[in-house]
Amino acid sequence: MLIPDVATRLFAALDRSTLLVGLFDPMDRLVHANAAYADAFLRGLPFPVSFADLLRHGFRHGFGVRIDCNDVEAFLADILPRRQAMDARSIVTDLVDGRWVLFTQTRLDGWSLDVGTDISQIKQHEHRITQAHAHAVQAALTDPLTGVSNRRHILELAAAAFGESQREQQPMCVVLVDLDHFKQINDNHGHHVGDQVLVQFCAECRVHLRPVDALGRMGGEEFLLVLRGVTTAVAASVMERLRDLLRHAGPVPCTFSGGIAQPLPGETLDGLLRRADASLYAAKAAGRDRCVVNVAPPALLLP
């Protein structure tokens, strides 16, 4: 048992502490709070006040615990059983004012001592680490110039779409695209304009393709499109629209050649990509600025 002088000093120290300290009686009513706790949750609400009414008060007046579901009664129905189920527990909660607080709740003979520690700086540090990790992952998957998938990632997406097509017996197509006479664009207008042409091509594709489709840069001016759930006829129509759009977009007129292929029964992804590549070469040999659909094994299309 604390002697009066020690108790006085202890309560004075707690009142000046940045910790959030609240004492609840066996009926879960707040009967004592230091200044930090009162500022966070009371703001004029008199003692004693139940834990539930404490949260209701803050919810109505826009402070205290953040309740994202916007239904304080549903929130209370969820947390109150857990609050009363254990003699000791820790929980992290965020407040309306942006702070994050780690609360440690200790129960003894029905009474509960809640002590909160501001961990906002730790949370901010965690957020920065998470963001940095996300940016690093994105950079590892993205072509830095155009912002579309890089070669490794687009091939992974192609493999996923190919596998899904095989499992669900649904069509899909791949299209290998090569911008026509791209070296001449660089030579005549400079590499900066060439870069703009690449960026413009990807921008047009992303605007006019569906969210389920994928686009990636294979290298240089060559790109791979993965079109889910479409046949070669639909893919050819899509590519014709893109070719028409690209002729009138960007810093200089530009066309492209494309090779389109749809999986054959028993075919591998490598085989599918080889057929698309063969069709791309056929489009170039036929005069460029066109797309060729490959419906046969590569040997039938090669010279």
TIBA-338689 format. One record per atom (N, C-alpha, C): x negated, y, z. Coordinates in steps of 0.05 Angstrom, whole numbers, plus 5000, padded with zeros to 4 digits. Atoms other than C-alpha are relative to their C-alpha. Layout:
XYZ;...
***
This chain:
498349765000;500050005000;498250255000;501649765002;497350684980;500550195023;499749794980;496051195035;500950254986;498849775013;499551855021;498150174984;501849835015;493352245000;499149874974;500850145024;491251704951;502350004980;497750005018;498251654922;500450284987;499749735011;498552414914;498050054978;502149965020;491952424877;500549834975;499550175023;493851834834;502250114982;497849895016;500452144812;499250264986;501049755013;496952814799;498249934976;501750085022;491752464756;501649894977;498450125021;496952074718;501650224985;498449785013;500952714705;498350164981;501849855018;494853044673;498849824978;501250185019;492952424634;501450024973;498850015027;494052364559;501449744995;498550255001;496651664571;503050075004;497149974996;504251604566;500949805020;499450184977;506451314633;502950035009;497250004990;513651124651;500549775017;499350214981;516350724709;503049954999;497250085003;522950344700;500849825024;499050164978;527150044756;501249744990;498950265010;530349344754;502450024982;497849965018;536249644717;499150124974;501349885024;531449884663;500650294996;499649715001;532450604681;497350145006;502549854996;526651094676;500450175025;499849854975;525451364746;497750185005;502349824998;518651684738;498550004973;501549985024;514651934679;497950235003;502049785000;508252344672;500750204978;499449785019;508052974630;499949914971;500350095027;505652634567;502449834991;497650175007;511352114569;502550174998;497649835000;516552644586;500150174975;500049845024;514353074528;500749844975;499550175023;514752484480;502949914999;497450145001;521452204502;502350145016;497949894984;525252624553;501050274990;499449735010;525153364534;502750105011;497649894986;530253584586;501949795010;498150214991;533752914597;499349945029;500750034972;534352824673;499749705008;500250274988;532352214715;502649945016;501050235015;534551674720;501549974974;498850045026;535951484648;499249734990;500750275010;536350794617;498250024975;501750015023;531350584565;501650044974;498449985024;536950514514;500950294996;499249725003;539551224528;497750184993;502449855006;532451484524;499650004969;500450025029;531951224452;502350144985;497749875013;538951464435;499750315000;500449714997;537252164460;498050104979;502149935020;530952194417;501149984972;498950045027;534651924356;501950234992;498049795005;540152444362;498650274995;501349745000;535153024370;497550004983;502250005019;529852804320;497249995012;502750044989;523952604365;499949725012;500350264988;521251994401;499349794980;500650235016;520951304369;501350044972;499049995027;521651294293;501849754995;498150225005;527850874275;500650004970;499849995030;527250734200;502749904990;497450115009;533750334196;502250205002;498049794997;537450974215;502549915014;497750114984;541950564261;498949945028;501350034974;539850654334;501149765015;498850224985;544750134360;499049734989;501250255011;542249594312;497149975009;502850014991;535149784331;499849915029;500050084972;536749714405;500749715003;499250294999;540249044394;497749824993;502350175008;533848794362;497850005021;502449984983;528649044412;500649955030;499550034972;532149014480;499649725011;500550274989;532148254487;497149945003;502850054999;524748234472;498750165023;501149834979;523348804521;500449875027;499450124974;526548414578;499249715003;500550295000;524047724559;497349925013;502750074991;516647754581;499150185023;501149854978;512947974643;497950204990;502149825011;507448294600;500049974970;500150005029;507148494528;498950264990;501049755013;504049004481;501450034973;498649945025;507449344423;499050264989;500849755013;505249864372;502550124987;497749865012;510450384353;499150264989;500749735011;510351014311;502250195008;498249804991;513551654333;500850194977;499049825020;517452164294;497950214993;502049795005;511752674302;497549894986;502250115016;507052204264;498049855017;501950154984;503351904323;500649715001;499750294995;502151164333;499149955029;500550054971;502350914405;500149705005;500150274990;500250244434;501150005028;498750024974;504950094492;499449735013;500350244984;503149594546;502250005022;497850024981;509149374587;499449785020;500550194979;508049034654;502449995019;497650034983;514048754694;499249865026;500550124974;513848594768;502450045017;497649994982;519848424812;502250164987;497949855014;524348714758;499250284991;501049735008;520649374754;498249974976;501650015025;517049554690;498350264999;501849775004;510950004681;499250004970;500749975028;510150244609;497850214997;502349825003;503450544591;499350014970;500649965028;502250834521;497450144995;502549895009;495650984487;500250094972;499949895027;495251434426;497849874983;501950145018;491951014371;500250114971;499649885026;493451494314;497450004983;502550005015;486051564295;499349734989;500650275009;485250814292;501849934976;498250065022;491450754248;499250154974;500849855023;488951304202;497549874987;502450145010;482250944197;500849744985;499050245013;485850294180;501250074973;498749925025;489950664127;497950074979;502149935018;483550944096;498649754989;501350255009;480450254094;501849854981;498150145018;486749954063;500150144973;499949865026;486950504010;497449954985;502550055014;479550413995;499949724988;499950275011;480649663987;501849984976;498150005022;486649773942;498750134975;501349865022;482650263899;497849824988;502150175009;476849773895;501149764984;498750225014;481449203874;501050104973;499049895025;484749653822;497850054980;502249945017;478049873795;498949744988;501050255010;475949143788;501749884978;498050115020;482149003745;500650184977;499149805019;482549633704;497750104983;501949875018;479049913643;499850305008;500249734988;476250583669;500950224980;499349795019;477550973604;503050024996;497249995008;484650773586;502049955023;498250054977;487450553654;501649744997;498650265003;490049893625;498349785012;501650224990;487749203647;497449964985;502550065014;480649023632;500149714989;500050265014;478648393594;500749775019;499650224982;478447933654;502949995010;497349994988;485148173682;502149934979;497950055020;489048153616;500049704993;500150295005;486547433605;501449855022;498650124977;489047263675;503050034996;497249955004;495747573659;501149834977;499250175022;496047203593;500349715009;499850284990;494646543629;502549965017;497650024983;500146683679;502649994983;497750005018;505146853624;500249744984;500050255015;503046243584;501049775017;499150214982;503945783644;502950025005;497149974995;510746073659;501649924975;498750085025;512745983586;500249704997;500050295002;510745253588;501949875020;498350124979;514345113654;502950044994;497149935004;520845463636;500949974972;499350055028;520645293562;501350254988;499149745011;521546023544;497850114981;502149895019;518046383486;498350225012;501849774994;512346873493;498250034976;501849955022;507547193445;497550155010;502349844995;500547463447;499450154973;500649845023;498248013400;497250125004;502649885000;490948183386;500150244981;499949755015;490348903362;497350124997;502549865005;484549263330;500650264986;499549745013;484750013314;498350014975;501350015026;483150103241;497950234997;502149815007;476650443219;499350185024;500549844976;475250663290;497250125000;502849895002;467750763275;500150264985;499849755015;469651283224;501150235016;498949804982;473751653276;497850115018;502249914983;467751683322;497950164983;502049875016;463051873265;501050284990;499049755012;467552423236;500950205021;498849814980;470652713299;498550005027;501450024974;465952503356;501249805018;499150214982;466451993411;502150105019;498049904982;470552453454;502849974988;497450035014;476152453402;500749704998;499550285001;475251703394;501149895027;498950084974;476351623469;502950095003;497349914998;482652043463;501949824984;498450185016;485251583408;500649755016;499650254984;484250973453;502050055022;498249934978;487751323511;502850044989;497349955011;493551543466;501349744992;498950265008;494450843438;501149855025;499150144976;494950553509;502450155012;497849854990;499651113530;502649944985;497750065016;504350973472;501049725006;499350284993;504250223488;501549995026;498850024973;505850333561;502850125001;497449875001;511650793545;502149824987;498150145017;514850333494;500249705005;499850284993;513349643522;501649985026;498450064976;517549323577;498149975025;501750044976;515049283650;498949715002;500950284998;514448523642;497749944980;502150045019;509648603584;497350105011;502649924990;502148693593;498250094977;501949895020;496649073556;497350015013;502749994990;489249013565;498050054978;502149945019;482849243532;498049775000;501950235003;478648663506;497150104997;502749895005;472849113488;500150194976;500049825023;471449703442;502850104994;497349925009;477749843402;501949774997;498350245002;480749153410;501649965026;498250024978;486749033455;501649744998;498250235000;491048443476;502650075014;497349964989;498548493487;501249735006;498650244992;502447963524;502950075003;497149945001;509847973509;501549765010;498550224988;514147533553;502849984988;497350065007;520547203531;500850094972;499349915027;520147413457;498849804980;501050165022;519247043392;498250174982;501849855018;514447233336;501650214985;498449815015;520247583299;500450265017;499649764982;521548043359;497350145004;502649884996;514148143371;499250174975;500749855025;513148353298;501550264998;498449765000;518848853304;498950215020;501249834980;515749143367;497550134990;502649895010;508949223335;500450194977;499449825022;511949553273;500850285011;499249754988;515150083318;497650155011;502449884989;508550193353;498250114979;501749915022;504850263287;501150274989;498849765010;509750793264;499650235020;500449804979;509151173330;497150105000;502849934997;501551163330;499150174976;500749845023;501151463260;500450305004;499349724995;504052113287;499350095028;500749924973;501052123356;497050035003;502849984994;494352313385;498650224985;501549785012;488852793362;499649974970;500350055028;487952463294;501849764992;498450235009;492151983251;498549745004;501350264994;490751263269;501949774994;498450245004;493150583248;498649775013;501250244989;491949883274;500949754986;499450275011;491849163252;500549825023;499350184978;494848603293;500449724991;499550295005;495147853297;501949905022;497950084982;501347553329;500149695000;499750294998;501946833355;501849935023;498350124980;507046433394;499149725006;501150274994;505145793431;501449784984;499050245013;505945143393;500249785021;499850234981;508044493429;497249885005;502550134992;502144213467;497550174997;502349825005;497644813452;499050115026;501249874977;492845113502;499950304995;500249715003;491945853516;497850074981;502249945018;485245843481;500849964971;499150045027;488445553420;501950224990;498249785007;493846083421;498550254993;501649765005;488746643426;498449984974;501550045025;484646343369;501850054976;498249965022;490746343324;500750304997;499549715002;492247073342;497650144988;502449885011;485047243326;499849954970;500050065029;485546883259;502050184985;498149825013;491747293243;499050284999;501149735001;488247933262;498050034977;501949995023;482647773212;501649994974;498350015025;488047603160;501250284995;498849735003;491248293172;497850194989;502149835010;484548633162;499349944971;500750085028;483048233099;502150094980;497849925017;489848423071;500250314996;500049715003;488249173076;500450165025;499649864974;489249343150;502750135001;497549864995;494949763178;502449814997;497850205001;499349143186;499749805022;500150224981;500948563232;500749744985;499650265012;500547833211;500949815022;499150204981;504447283246;498849744993;501350265003;500846623256;502049795009;498150224992;505546023255;498849734994;501250265006;500545483237;497349995014;502650034988;494045193265;497950184986;502049825011;487845633253;498849904974;501450115023;484845163201;501550074974;498449955023;490545323153;499850304992;500249715007;489146073156;497250094994;502849935005;481646073152;499349944971;500950055028;478146113083;499049724997;
***
